[in-house]
Amino acid sequence: MKAMTYRGPFRVRVEEKPDPEILHPNDAIIRVTRAAICGSDIHLYHGLMPDLRIGHTFGHEFIGVVEELGPNVDNLKIGDKVLVPFNVCCGTCYFCSRGLYGNCHNTNPNATAIGGIYGYSHTCGGYDGGQAEYVRVPFANFGPEKIPEGISDDDALLLTDACPTGYHAAQMADIKEGQTVLIFGAGPIGIFAARSAWLMGAGRVIVTDHLDYRLDFISRYGPAETVNFTHLKDPIVYFKKITDYIGADAAIDAVGCDASGSMLQALMGFHLKAQAGNAVALHWAINSVRKGGTVVIIGAYGPPMNLAPIGSLMNKGITVHANQCPVKRQLPRLYEHVRNGLIKPSEIITHRFPLEDIAEGYRVFTSKLDGCIKPVIIPHRAAA
Amino acid sequence: MTANPYPEERKWYESPKSAKRALGDDPAPAPSHSNRNVPPNYRDIRGWGADLDPANRPMFPKELPSDVTTARGEVRDWQTPTMKIHMSVEHPNLTPVFGTSCPPKGLSGLLRDYAYQFGEGSNRHWMTLVLADRVDMIESMVSDAFRGRGDNYIAEKAWSANWKYADDAQRRRYATIAAAAVGGIVAAMLLRKVFIRR
């Protein structure tokens, strides 16, 4: 089969790889019909995740058609169109049984800090991802879901990660009626977090980024107040000012380790790899939230450590909520919101690339070319 | 009547540096600050408050009740390893399923063997893995070259997309840089000839 493979920082190509096989009775093989490049794939593309081996196939946002099933999978049939949540999860371990599907203990031998994730390095279990023609899906008796009536393929694709993760971020912000939510990052997660914050009853949603075209989009899609932080001498002072010098009730870091805005953080995290990426968004989130407020970390960071103002966290009495999104728990409610038109995930798709041109897709997404917000990959056999 | 605190948004580069705000007591929003699409009453936003009641939020409560008391729960079937699988020392045994994307190999594999001797709280674990990734890159480059499938940096980095998807202003910038680079090279060659003749 054809699959995207990682060749080193900023380099990917499409190669022939052996077709995946059933390796466990609960496995399924899915023929991928659509995959997306996620903002967190960019962290991989930049080589920021440890144990990212040459030849690994990325892609944790994908939908497809069931091609082959292990003997224990009785909830799916060959030919079913399924969406596959990005968490590889068993549904029965200590954590899954409590609904924490992003923290499954049975799918990632390489680390206990994180559950298995498709196409997200050997630190996340070493599973090849969905930016390929076929993909192996473990625990197919639990993870994948048939795409329900009334949900388009494009919507289903974004319900595998981006939309539930943004919605999850807004939930973790623990929003009360009329509260102010400050979101760092106007990428897909920030966009869905802004939209979801209104559903949770926010009174004010402010989004900051350095890209005007994304701020423009989110100002309409959210809607949201937007501000370009490159325009501000000191973003933290500014956010205090526009919140009556109190600070936002909740701040969401929807950026992660590839942030912009601080030369020191960029040098330490990005160029010298002396910390797990650039933590400027987290730094700003902690400093601009009000005392007693909530900071949500939904952006992805590498595992080692980061420079962040822990002292302020303590002194301000801030509550931190963070976790990988347990997609399966969000899906029933999100299906309702999509059917009722309260969230329209597919509207953020701006580009489509054939699998063969995936290197171009990564370049356009990572360099923010051509107003790119969400690129979708269509494999050669999608229509087979 | 107070002035509109949110003037029409301008591109950040259109604003003079003096417009940067942070210090002082001027409460006016930054020129790039816009709320033009937000209704005056937030309750008018489509879907507002649909999940205001925590009972409507799927993650309420965060943890669901469960009787499972062991880390793995009940596991009936185990995937059989057919290649070397690295395992965190914080796991009691191999997980029931695991990925088989890229088996460890060469010097990078030895570095990974070393890294996985340490726990996840250890910098030696993570930083050795980062080092192994870079070594893996060089090893793969060399082995692919020997197999006649050398890396095509231009295609893999897709530099051409920078031109293909650039807007006119970006293209002008690239063209100017390219012209300056070519001009510099030509000038250097001419100067070299002049000096050699002397």
Contacts between the chains, C-beta under 8 A, distances in Angstrom:
chain1	res1	chain2	res2	distance
A	7	B	137	7.5
A	7	B	140	7.3
A	7	B	151	6.1
A	7	B	156	5.4
A	8	B	137	4.1
A	8	B	140	7.8
A	8	B	141	7.7
A	9	B	137	7.9
A	10	B	157	5.5
A	11	B	151	7.2
A	11	B	153	6.9
A	11	B	156	3.9
A	11	B	157	5.7
A	12	B	156	6.2
A	13	B	152	7.3
A	13	B	155	6.8
A	13	B	156	4.9
A	23	B	79	5.2
A	23	B	80	7.7
A	23	B	97	7.6
A	23	B	100	7.0
A	24	B	77	6.1
A	24	B	78	7.7
A	24	B	79	4.3
A	24	B	96	7.3
A	24	B	97	5.2
A	25	B	77	4.9
A	26	B	77	6.8
A	26	B	97	7.6
A	27	B	97	7.7
A	47	B	133	6.7
A	50	B	126	5.0
A	50	B	129	3.8
A	50	B	130	5.1
A	50	B	133	6.8
A	51	B	86	7.9
A	51	B	112	7.0
A	51	B	115	7.9
A	51	B	129	4.5
A	51	B	132	7.4
A	51	B	133	6.9
A	52	B	133	5.4
A	53	B	101	6.9
A	53	B	102	3.7
A	53	B	104	7.7
A	53	B	108	7.7
A	53	B	133	7.1
A	53	B	136	5.7
A	54	B	102	7.0
A	54	B	136	4.9
A	54	B	137	5.8
A	54	B	139	7.7
A	54	B	140	4.0
A	55	B	101	7.3
A	55	B	102	4.8
A	55	B	140	7.1
A	56	B	101	5.1
A	56	B	102	5.5
A	57	B	101	6.8
A	72	B	76	8.0
A	72	B	77	6.9
A	88	B	97	7.5
A	90	B	73	7.4
A	90	B	75	7.9
A	90	B	96	6.9
A	90	B	97	7.7
A	92	B	68	7.2
A	92	B	73	4.2
A	92	B	74	5.9
A	92	B	75	7.5
A	93	B	68	7.1
A	93	B	71	6.6
A	93	B	72	5.6
A	93	B	73	4.4
A	94	B	66	7.6
A	94	B	68	5.3
A	94	B	69	7.3
A	94	B	70	6.5
A	94	B	71	5.2
A	94	B	72	7.6
A	94	B	73	6.2
A	96	B	73	7.4
A	97	B	64	7.6
A	97	B	66	3.9
A	97	B	67	7.7
A	97	B	68	4.1
A	97	B	73	6.1
A	98	B	63	4.3
A	98	B	64	5.2
A	98	B	65	7.8
A	98	B	66	4.8
A	98	B	68	7.8
A	99	B	59	7.9
A	99	B	62	7.8
A	99	B	63	6.3
A	99	B	64	4.0
A	100	B	62	8.0
A	100	B	63	6.7
A	105	B	71	5.1
A	105	B	72	6.3
A	105	B	95	7.5
A	106	B	72	5.7
A	106	B	73	7.4
A	106	B	75	6.7
A	106	B	95	5.1
A	106	B	96	5.0
A	106	B	97	6.9
A	107	B	95	6.0
A	107	B	96	7.8
A	107	B	97	5.7
A	107	B	98	7.6
A	108	B	95	6.4
A	108	B	98	7.6
A	109	B	85	5.8
A	109	B	86	7.1
A	109	B	87	4.5
A	109	B	88	6.8
A	109	B	91	6.1
A	109	B	94	5.4
A	109	B	95	4.5
A	109	B	98	4.8
A	110	B	86	5.8
A	110	B	87	7.0
A	110	B	88	5.9
A	110	B	116	7.8
A	111	B	88	5.1
A	111	B	90	7.8
A	111	B	120	5.8
A	112	B	88	5.6
A	112	B	90	4.4
A	112	B	91	6.1
A	112	B	120	6.5
A	113	B	120	5.5
A	116	B	97	7.6
A	116	B	99	7.2
A	122	B	86	6.9
A	122	B	99	7.0
A	122	B	101	6.9
A	122	B	102	7.0
A	123	B	129	7.5
A	125	B	95	7.9
A	125	B	98	6.2
A	125	B	99	4.7
A	126	B	85	7.6
A	126	B	98	6.4
A	126	B	99	3.1
A	126	B	100	6.7
A	126	B	101	4.7
A	126	B	102	7.0
A	127	B	99	3.6
A	127	B	101	6.4
A	128	B	99	6.8
A	128	B	101	4.6
A	138	B	79	7.9
A	138	B	97	4.2
A	139	B	97	6.7
A	168	B	59	6.8
A	171	B	51	7.8
A	171	B	57	5.1
A	171	B	58	7.4
A	171	B	59	4.9
A	171	B	60	7.8
A	172	B	59	7.4
A	177	B	49	7.2
A	177	B	52	6.0
A	178	B	42	7.6
A	196	B	51	7.7
A	198	B	42	7.1
A	198	B	45	4.8
A	198	B	47	6.4
A	198	B	48	5.1
A	198	B	49	8.0
A	199	B	47	5.2
A	199	B	48	7.1
A	199	B	49	7.2
A	199	B	50	4.7
A	199	B	51	4.6
A	199	B	52	8.0
A	200	B	49	7.9
A	200	B	51	5.1
A	200	B	52	6.3
A	200	B	57	7.2
A	201	B	48	7.0
A	201	B	49	4.6
A	201	B	51	7.5
A	201	B	52	3.6
A	202	B	42	7.2
A	203	B	42	5.1
A	204	B	42	7.0
A	205	B	38	7.8
A	212	B	11	6.0
A	212	B	12	6.6
A	212	B	32	7.6
A	215	B	32	7.7
A	215	B	34	7.9
A	219	B	34	6.0
A	219	B	35	7.9
A	219	B	36	7.0
A	219	B	37	4.9
A	219	B	38	7.9
A	220	B	37	5.2
A	222	B	37	7.7
A	222	B	38	7.9
A	223	B	37	4.0
A	223	B	38	4.8
A	223	B	39	7.7
A	223	B	45	6.8
A	224	B	37	7.8
A	224	B	38	6.8
A	225	B	33	6.9
A	225	B	34	6.9
A	225	B	35	4.2
A	225	B	38	6.0
A	226	B	9	7.8
A	226	B	32	7.6
A	226	B	33	7.3
A	226	B	34	5.5
A	226	B	35	7.9
A	227	B	29	7.4
A	227	B	30	5.8
A	227	B	32	5.6
A	227	B	33	4.4
A	227	B	34	7.6
A	228	B	12	4.7
A	228	B	30	7.7
A	228	B	32	3.9
A	230	B	12	5.3
A	231	B	12	4.7
A	231	B	15	6.3
A	231	B	19	7.6
A	231	B	20	6.5
A	231	B	30	4.9
A	231	B	31	6.3
A	231	B	32	4.2
A	232	B	20	6.4
A	232	B	21	6.8
A	232	B	22	5.9
A	232	B	30	5.6
A	233	B	20	4.4
A	233	B	21	6.6
A	233	B	22	3.6
A	233	B	23	6.5
A	234	B	22	3.8
A	234	B	23	7.3
A	235	B	22	7.8
A	237	B	22	4.5
A	237	B	23	7.1
A	238	B	21	6.5
A	238	B	22	5.5
A	238	B	30	6.5
A	241	B	21	7.9
A	241	B	27	6.1
A	242	B	29	6.5
A	242	B	33	7.4
A	273	B	130	6.1
A	276	B	126	8.0
A	302	B	126	7.6
A	303	B	120	6.9
A	303	B	126	5.6
A	304	B	123	6.2
A	304	B	126	4.3
A	304	B	127	6.9
A	305	B	123	7.7
A	326	B	59	7.6
A	329	B	58	4.7
A	329	B	59	6.4
A	330	B	58	5.0
A	330	B	59	7.6
A	332	B	58	7.1
A	333	B	51	7.4
A	333	B	56	7.0
A	333	B	57	7.7
A	333	B	58	4.9
A	337	B	47	7.3
A	337	B	50	7.2
A	340	B	47	7.6
A	341	B	46	7.7
A	342	B	46	6.6
A	342	B	47	3.7
A	342	B	50	6.1
A	343	B	47	7.8
A	359	B	155	6.3
A	359	B	156	5.6
A	359	B	157	7.1
A	359	B	158	4.0
A	360	B	158	4.5
A	360	B	160	7.5
A	360	B	161	4.6
A	360	B	164	7.6
A	362	B	158	6.8
A	363	B	157	7.0
A	363	B	158	3.8
A	363	B	159	7.4
A	363	B	161	4.1
A	363	B	162	6.9
A	364	B	161	5.3
A	364	B	165	5.4
A	367	B	161	7.4
A	367	B	162	6.4
A	369	B	161	6.4
A	369	B	162	6.9
A	369	B	165	4.0
A	369	B	166	6.7
A	370	B	165	3.9
A	370	B	167	7.9
A	372	B	165	7.9
